[in-house]
Amino acid sequence: MGWESWGNGEGLAEAYRVWRIKTSNEERLRLQRLYLRLSSAVRQACKALEERHGDAFREDPEKFSNELIREASKTAGLPKGLFWYAVEWYGMIREARRKSKRRSRFTPPPVPLLVKVVGNGGRLHDNGNAVAVLEASRNELRIPSAGVAVRLRPSLVKAVLEDVQRFGDVKLTLQLTAKGRLRLIAHRVVKQVRWGGEGKLAVIALDVNSSHGLYLMAFTFDSNVRLVAQRVFKPPNTTC
C-alpha cells in the first residue's frame, strides 16, 4: 500500500500508509473483547470526569488528559499505555455520535495504540508509550499486556522496516476496530508540492496492491489532462 496525503493549508501535508492485518476467527474474538474492555473503560472514565468537572471537561477534555488516562486504566485494570489516546478517542466518539444523528447507523471509531518495532534483540523504531510491539525477526505483532499475538506477512514487515529506516519521523499506530480487526498506520508530515499551472506537469501513479498486478499509469497536465501510459508489470499481487 502506497503513501496517501492530505494538505493542511500551511505548506505541509499529512501522509499515511495503511496495512490491513489478517487475523484468525479466534484472534478476532479476542481482539473484540479487548476493544470492548478498552472502550467501556474510557466511557466510564469520561462519565466520571464529567460528573467531577462538569462543563470544564466537556469543553476542554485535553486539559484532563492525564486524569482520564489514569481513570480508564484503573477502571479496566490495564496499563496506562493502552489509553494514551483516550482523549482523542473520546473526541472521535462525540463526533461519530453527532454524525450518526443524520444516519441510521452508528459506527464506533477504532481504538488507536502506539507501536514500536524490535528485531534481533534491539529496538529498530521506538515510542516511549508504545504498547504494541512489531517483532520483525519473528514476523509477529504483539500487545503483551493484553495477551494478543498475531502473525504478519513477511512482505508487510519488510515494507514497515523500509519506512522506519527511510523516514526517521514516521509514527506507527495500530487501529483496533469494534469488530476485532487491525490496521497498522504509518504517519508522517511531508512538504506539500504544488503546481502553479504553468508549463507541463507529469505524474506517475503506481498501485502496488491492485488485483491486476503492479499497475502503473502516467499522466501529463497542461491545459488538459492526458493518460499517456498504462501498464501491468506482474501477475496479481498476493503478497500485500
Secondary structure, 3 states (H helix, E strand, C coil): CCCEEEECCCCEEEEEEEEEECCCHHHHHHHHHHHHHHHHHHHHHHHHHHHHHCHHHHHCHHHHHHHHHHHHHHHHCCCHHHHCCHHHHHHHHHHHHHHHCCCCCCCCCCEEEEEEEEECCEEEECCCCCCEEEEHHHCEEEEHHHCEEEECCHHHHHHHHHHHHHCCCCEEEEEECCCCCEEEEEEEEEECCCCCCCCCEEEEEEEEEECCEEEEEEEEECCCEEEEEEEECCCCCCCC
